[in-house]
Amino acid sequence: MAEFFTGKNRAAIIGGVGLLLVLVALGASLSGTKATQKTTVGYVDSDRLLKEYMEPTVMEPLTQETSKLQEELDAEIAKLQIDDENKKLEEAQALVNKYQTVLDQKKRELITPLLMETSESIKRVAETQGITVVLDNTYGFVLYGGVDLTDEVLQDLHAGK
C-alpha cells in the first residue's frame, strides 16, 4: 500500500497539507487584533508529517481493505461466464475500475480526518509557542530563520492517538 503515498497521490496529500498550512497561516495572520502585531514565523515539514504520522496510521486499515476488495474482485472476475475474450476483458476492466473507485473512497475516508487532525495540531502548537504564521518547508522554502514546529506537531499528533 505504500504505493498510495507515491507519485500523484503523495503530491496531492502534500498539497492538501500545504493548503491547510496556508489557511492556518492566513487565519492566524488575520486574527491579529493590532496592525502592529509582531509576526513570528514557524514552519513544518509536511513530508515528515506524512511519513511519520499519516502513513503509519492508515497503512494497516488500508492494507486490510485492499485485501478484502481484491478477494471480492477476484471472485467476481471468476464468475464471468463470457466466451468472447475481448468482451470478458472489458467486463473485467469495468470491475477493476469499480473496485478501484471503492478503494479510492476508502483512502479519502481515512486520510481526510488525518489532514484535519494535523491542521488542528499545527494550530495548537503554533498558538502555544506564539507563532503567528506557519509555512510548509517540505521543499526547503524557508532558507533562514523561523521556528521548526515539525517535532512538536508530531509529538502532539502521537499524544492524541
Backbone as CSV, one residue per row, in Angstrom:
resi,resn,N_x,N_y,N_z,CA_x,CA_y,CA_z,C_x,C_y,C_z
1,MET,0.796,-1.190,0.000,0.000,0.000,0.000,0.843,1.260,0.000
2,ALA,2.125,1.120,0.186,2.991,2.296,0.189,2.900,3.033,-1.141
3,GLU,2.468,2.326,-2.203,2.357,2.998,-3.495,1.291,4.093,-3.476
4,PHE,0.378,4.046,-2.529,-0.607,5.120,-2.433,0.073,6.434,-2.094
5,PHE,1.170,6.373,-1.360,1.843,7.573,-0.913,2.977,7.970,-1.848
6,THR,2.935,7.499,-3.085,3.948,7.864,-4.062,3.278,8.568,-5.227
7,GLY,4.078,9.199,-6.033,3.602,9.819,-7.259,2.547,10.873,-7.027
8,LYS,1.485,10.820,-7.835,0.429,11.833,-7.778,-0.269,11.864,-6.429
9,ASN,-0.484,10.697,-5.802,-1.166,10.671,-4.511,-0.340,11.397,-3.455
10,ARG,0.973,11.175,-3.420,1.849,11.836,-2.449,1.796,13.346,-2.677
11,ALA,1.890,13.749,-3.941,1.851,15.175,-4.257,0.511,15.783,-3.835
12,ALA,-0.576,15.052,-4.050,-1.890,15.553,-3.662,-2.015,15.678,-2.150
13,ILE,-1.495,14.712,-1.431,-1.564,14.766,0.034,-0.698,15.896,0.560
14,ILE,0.516,16.012,0.045,1.389,17.098,0.480,0.766,18.435,0.101
15,GLY,0.172,18.489,-1.077,-0.521,19.712,-1.479,-1.667,20.036,-0.540
16,GLY,-2.411,18.996,-0.118,-3.503,19.204,0.837,-3.000,19.718,2.163
17,VAL,-1.909,19.131,2.647,-1.311,19.605,3.896,-0.823,21.033,3.711
18,GLY,-0.173,21.294,2.583,0.313,22.651,2.302,-0.819,23.668,2.278
19,LEU,-1.924,23.313,1.640,-3.076,24.200,1.592,-3.619,24.453,2.989
20,LEU,-3.708,23.404,3.785,-4.163,23.582,5.161,-3.240,24.512,5.930
21,LEU,-1.936,24.367,5.702,-0.970,25.231,6.382,-1.148,26.686,5.968
22,VAL,-1.354,26.911,4.681,-1.574,28.267,4.208,-2.833,28.842,4.843
23,LEU,-3.898,28.035,4.914,-5.134,28.511,5.534,-4.942,28.808,7.019
24,VAL,-4.193,27.948,7.714,-3.887,28.201,9.123,-3.088,29.483,9.260
25,ALA,-2.091,29.650,8.394,-1.263,30.856,8.447,-2.094,32.096,8.161
26,LEU,-2.949,32.012,7.166,-3.809,33.137,6.830,-4.751,33.457,7.976
27,GLY,-5.355,32.433,8.547,-6.257,32.642,9.688,-5.529,33.264,10.857
28,ALA,-4.318,32.786,11.127,-3.542,33.342,12.236,-3.163,34.792,11.976
29,SER,-2.797,35.094,10.738,-2.392,36.462,10.448,-3.579,37.416,10.449
30,LEU,-4.755,36.939,10.048,-5.935,37.784,10.048,-6.547,37.938,11.429
31,SER,-6.232,37.002,12.331,-6.834,37.060,13.655,-6.136,38.048,14.568
32,GLY,-5.013,38.603,14.133,-4.310,39.589,14.954,-5.188,40.800,15.182
33,THR,-5.211,41.295,16.413,-6.108,42.401,16.727,-5.466,43.752,16.476
34,LYS,-4.155,43.796,16.375,-3.468,45.057,16.141,-2.689,44.974,14.841
35,ALA,-2.705,46.056,14.094,-1.967,46.079,12.840,-0.466,46.015,13.086
36,THR,-0.038,46.420,14.275,1.385,46.437,14.574,1.846,45.161,15.266
37,GLN,0.997,44.154,15.322,1.342,42.907,15.989,2.578,42.292,15.338
38,LYS,3.494,41.834,16.163,4.717,41.208,15.670,4.382,39.851,15.054
39,THR,4.944,39.581,13.884,4.732,38.306,13.214,5.898,37.384,13.539
40,THR,5.564,36.198,14.025,6.568,35.184,14.304,6.296,34.017,13.380
41,VAL,7.311,33.635,12.624,7.142,32.608,11.603,7.636,31.258,12.114
42,GLY,6.813,30.252,11.883,7.191,28.877,12.150,7.022,28.088,10.873
43,TYR,7.528,26.887,10.873,7.370,26.045,9.693,7.325,24.587,10.107
44,VAL,6.739,23.786,9.234,6.707,22.337,9.415,7.124,21.686,8.110
45,ASP,7.588,20.471,8.227,7.934,19.664,7.061,6.778,18.681,6.867
46,SER,5.859,19.000,5.974,4.677,18.161,5.805,5.030,16.775,5.263
47,ASP,6.153,16.653,4.571,6.583,15.325,4.105,6.899,14.433,5.308
48,ARG,7.546,14.987,6.325,7.806,14.216,7.547,6.512,13.872,8.264
49,LEU,5.583,14.815,8.309,4.292,14.534,8.945,3.597,13.386,8.225
50,LEU,3.686,13.390,6.904,3.094,12.325,6.102,3.761,10.985,6.395
51,LYS,5.082,10.959,6.369,5.824,9.709,6.557,5.730,9.180,7.988
52,GLU,5.790,10.079,8.967,5.899,9.647,10.354,4.565,9.566,11.082
53,TYR,3.509,10.159,10.516,2.212,10.081,11.190,1.126,9.483,10.303
54,MET,0.902,10.083,9.156,-0.222,9.652,8.324,-0.036,8.252,7.750
55,GLU,1.106,7.997,7.135,1.324,6.678,6.529,1.175,5.548,7.543
56,PRO,1.864,5.615,8.691,1.706,4.516,9.656,0.278,4.381,10.181
57,THR,-0.443,5.484,10.256,-1.802,5.450,10.792,-2.775,4.757,9.842
58,VAL,-2.615,4.982,8.548,-3.575,4.418,7.593,-3.124,3.106,6.955
59,MET,-1.868,2.748,7.152,-1.334,1.586,6.440,-2.103,0.295,6.744
60,GLU,-2.327,-0.024,8.005,-2.990,-1.288,8.347,-4.438,-1.336,7.851
61,PRO,-5.262,-0.318,8.155,-6.638,-0.408,7.654,-6.717,-0.402,6.121
62,LEU,-5.811,0.323,5.488,-5.814,0.376,4.029,-5.378,-0.965,3.437
63,THR,-4.420,-1.616,4.050,-3.979,-2.936,3.596,-5.101,-3.949,3.753
64,GLN,-5.803,-3.898,4.876,-6.927,-4.816,5.105,-8.034,-4.589,4.076
65,GLU,-8.357,-3.333,3.841,-9.416,-3.016,2.876,-9.008,-3.451,1.471
66,THR,-7.761,-3.244,1.116,-7.275,-3.640,-0.207,-7.367,-5.150,-0.382
67,SER,-6.964,-5.895,0.643,-7.032,-7.360,0.570,-8.470,-7.828,0.407
68,LYS,-9.362,-7.235,1.190,-10.780,-7.602,1.124,-11.346,-7.321,-0.272
69,LEU,-11.066,-6.139,-0.789,-11.577,-5.772,-2.106,-10.955,-6.626,-3.210
70,GLN,-9.681,-6.983,-3.068,-9.033,-7.827,-4.068,-9.692,-9.194,-4.122
71,GLU,-10.007,-9.748,-2.952,-10.694,-11.050,-2.901,-12.065,-10.961,-3.574
72,GLU,-12.810,-9.895,-3.277,-14.123,-9.716,-3.901,-13.995,-9.577,-5.414
73,LEU,-13.010,-8.782,-5.851,-12.785,-8.577,-7.284,-12.433,-9.885,-7.966
74,ASP,-11.526,-10.645,-7.371,-11.129,-11.933,-7.955,-12.332,-12.867,-8.082
75,ALA,-13.179,-12.878,-7.065,-14.364,-13.742,-7.091,-15.325,-13.304,-8.202
76,GLU,-15.512,-11.992,-8.345,-16.420,-11.503,-9.399,-15.875,-11.790,-10.788
77,ILE,-14.578,-11.632,-10.963,-13.976,-11.918,-12.272,-14.084,-13.411,-12.581
78,ALA,-13.906,-14.241,-11.571,-14.010,-15.693,-11.769,-15.424,-16.099,-12.181
79,LYS,-16.421,-15.334,-11.770,-17.814,-15.639,-12.107,-18.176,-15.267,-13.542
80,LEU,-17.356,-14.466,-14.194,-17.685,-14.017,-15.547,-17.793,-15.226,-16.478
81,GLN,-18.943,-15.384,-17.096,-19.215,-16.509,-17.996,-19.357,-15.993,-19.430
82,ILE,-18.292,-15.401,-19.939,-18.328,-14.820,-21.276,-17.285,-15.537,-22.131
83,ASP,-17.726,-16.044,-23.274,-16.825,-16.782,-24.158,-15.921,-15.851,-24.961
84,ASP,-16.438,-14.708,-25.358,-15.669,-13.764,-26.152,-14.592,-13.120,-25.246
85,GLU,-13.319,-13.373,-25.548,-12.210,-12.888,-24.714,-12.187,-11.372,-24.595
86,ASN,-12.430,-10.667,-25.712,-12.423,-9.202,-25.670,-13.529,-8.674,-24.751
87,LYS,-14.709,-9.270,-24.881,-15.834,-8.867,-24.032,-15.530,-9.181,-22.561
88,LYS,-14.910,-10.332,-22.324,-14.555,-10.728,-20.958,-13.529,-9.744,-20.369
89,LEU,-12.553,-9.340,-21.172,-11.560,-8.364,-20.718,-12.208,-7.016,-20.402
90,GLU,-13.167,-6.617,-21.243,-13.874,-5.355,-20.994,-14.644,-5.417,-19.676
91,GLU,-15.333,-6.512,-19.455,-16.094,-6.684,-18.216,-15.161,-6.717,-16.999
92,ALA,-14.051,-7.409,-17.135,-13.075,-7.484,-16.038,-12.520,-6.100,-15.735
93,GLN,-12.218,-5.331,-16.777,-11.698,-3.969,-16.570,-12.744,-3.083,-15.908
94,ALA,-13.997,-3.242,-16.263,-15.072,-2.482,-15.622,-15.146,-2.810,-14.130
95,LEU,-14.982,-4.090,-13.808,-14.975,-4.490,-12.397,-13.774,-3.906,-11.661
96,VAL,-12.614,-3.931,-12.297,-11.412,-3.353,-11.690,-11.651,-1.870,-11.412
97,ASN,-12.206,-1.154,-12.373,-12.490,0.271,-12.198,-13.466,0.510,-11.045
98,LYS,-14.486,-0.335,-10.961,-15.479,-0.224,-9.888,-14.813,-0.387,-8.518
99,TYR,-13.982,-1.411,-8.390,-13.322,-1.666,-7.112,-12.261,-0.608,-6.794
100,GLN,-11.615,-0.082,-7.824,-10.637,0.982,-7.600,-11.326,2.233,-7.055
101,THR,-12.521,2.517,-7.558,-13.287,3.650,-7.059,-13.636,3.467,-5.583
102,VAL,-14.025,2.256,-5.213,-14.343,1.954,-3.814,-13.099,2.140,-2.945
103,LEU,-11.956,1.648,-3.420,-10.711,1.775,-2.661,-10.294,3.239,-2.529
104,ASP,-10.436,4.003,-3.595,-10.101,5.424,-3.547,-10.970,6.159,-2.520
105,GLN,-12.243,5.812,-2.454,-13.144,6.414,-1.478,-12.699,6.070,-0.057
106,LYS,-12.294,4.826,0.162,-11.814,4.402,1.480,-10.564,5.191,1.866
107,LYS,-9.677,5.395,0.910,-8.456,6.175,1.166,-8.819,7.587,1.610
108,ARG,-9.768,8.202,0.902,-10.203,9.553,1.274,-10.800,9.564,2.676
109,GLU,-11.599,8.537,2.992,-12.211,8.446,4.320,-11.156,8.329,5.418
110,LEU,-10.064,7.659,5.135,-9.004,7.501,6.123,-8.122,8.751,6.233
111,ILE,-7.859,9.393,5.124,-6.895,10.492,5.104,-7.505,11.835,5.499
112,THR,-8.735,12.098,5.111,-9.353,13.395,5.401,-9.334,13.742,6.888
113,PRO,-9.739,12.829,7.778,-9.671,13.185,9.203,-8.236,13.426,9.679
114,LEU,-7.271,12.710,9.103,-5.875,12.918,9.492,-5.380,14.290,9.064
115,LEU,-5.813,14.749,7.902,-5.448,16.098,7.460,-6.016,17.145,8.417
116,MET,-7.249,16.929,8.855,-7.868,17.871,9.795,-7.158,17.827,11.148
117,GLU,-6.840,16.619,11.630,-6.100,16.480,12.890,-4.751,17.183,12.799
118,THR,-4.076,17.008,11.687,-2.767,17.622,11.503,-2.883,19.136,11.501
119,SER,-3.873,19.643,10.818,-4.089,21.091,10.785,-4.357,21.637,12.180
120,GLU,-5.217,20.952,12.931,-5.526,21.390,14.298,-4.289,21.309,15.189
121,SER,-3.498,20.278,15.020,-2.269,20.124,15.805,-1.293,21.256,15.499
122,ILE,-1.128,21.572,14.243,-0.239,22.670,13.852,-0.712,23.966,14.496
123,LYS,-2.013,24.186,14.449,-2.570,25.403,15.039,-2.315,25.434,16.556
124,ARG,-2.566,24.312,17.240,-2.346,24.245,18.698,-0.893,24.534,19.058
125,VAL,0.012,23.855,18.363,1.438,24.023,18.648,1.867,25.460,18.355
126,ALA,1.427,25.997,17.242,1.788,27.372,16.877,1.274,28.365,17.919
127,GLU,0.013,28.213,18.319,-0.539,29.131,19.314,0.193,29.023,20.640
128,THR,0.531,27.799,21.042,1.254,27.580,22.295,2.606,28.285,22.278
129,GLN,3.256,28.298,21.130,4.582,28.900,21.025,4.553,30.354,20.558
130,GLY,3.374,30.915,20.396,3.262,32.305,19.970,3.607,32.533,18.512
131,ILE,3.467,31.493,17.708,3.750,31.600,16.275,2.507,32.153,15.582
132,THR,2.688,33.169,14.742,1.536,33.773,14.062,1.381,33.317,12.622
133,VAL,2.458,32.810,12.014,2.408,32.326,10.630,3.167,30.995,10.566
134,VAL,2.557,29.982,9.940,3.208,28.688,9.773,3.306,28.382,8.281
135,LEU,4.512,28.071,7.842,4.770,27.729,6.447,5.097,26.255,6.325
136,ASP,4.970,25.727,5.114,5.369,24.353,4.830,6.777,24.400,4.244
137,ASN,7.700,23.731,4.892,9.085,23.755,4.442,9.517,22.443,3.804
138,THR,8.587,21.654,3.305,8.912,20.373,2.701,9.947,20.515,1.593
139,TYR,9.843,21.546,0.810,10.738,21.717,-0.330,11.822,22.751,-0.059
140,GLY,12.064,23.064,1.215,13.162,23.954,1.576,12.930,25.409,1.260
141,PHE,11.688,25.865,1.325,11.392,27.265,1.023,11.914,28.205,2.102
142,VAL,11.959,27.733,3.341,12.476,28.574,4.421,13.989,28.413,4.421
143,LEU,14.674,29.484,4.029,16.125,29.422,3.906,16.823,29.901,5.166
144,TYR,16.150,30.751,5.924,16.777,31.299,7.109,15.702,31.727,8.093
145,GLY,15.939,31.431,9.346,15.050,31.897,10.405,13.815,31.037,10.556
146,GLY,12.925,31.505,11.385,11.703,30.767,11.659,11.941,29.694,12.702
147,VAL,10.867,29.114,13.164,10.912,28.085,14.194,10.363,26.796,13.602
148,ASP,11.150,25.724,13.662,10.708,24.430,13.149,9.764,23.794,14.168
149,LEU,8.510,23.612,13.781,7.484,23.055,14.665,7.233,21.568,14.399
150,THR,7.928,20.987,13.439,7.627,19.626,13.000,7.660,18.621,14.146
151,ASP,8.724,18.619,14.935,8.828,17.652,16.033,7.702,17.824,17.048
152,GLU,7.396,19.061,17.391,6.328,19.320,18.362,4.966,18.897,17.820
153,VAL,4.737,19.127,16.527,3.468,18.721,15.921,3.361,17.194,15.923
154,LEU,4.436,16.514,15.586,4.422,15.045,15.616,4.159,14.531,17.029
155,GLN,4.779,15.149,18.027,4.528,14.748,19.418,3.060,14.966,19.784
156,ASP,2.513,16.100,19.372,1.104,16.408,19.653,0.184,15.411,18.973
157,LEU,0.470,15.062,17.726,-0.351,14.097,16.989,-0.284,12.721,17.629
158,HIS,0.892,12.278,17.995,1.046,10.959,18.605,0.423,10.923,20.005
159,ALA,0.444,12.037,20.697,-0.168,12.090,22.029,-1.690,11.958,21.937
160,GLY,-2.248,12.400,20.811,-3.694,12.346,20.619,-4.215,10.981,20.229
161,LYS,-3.324,10.031,19.916,-3.765,8.680,19.483,-4.350,7.911,20.622
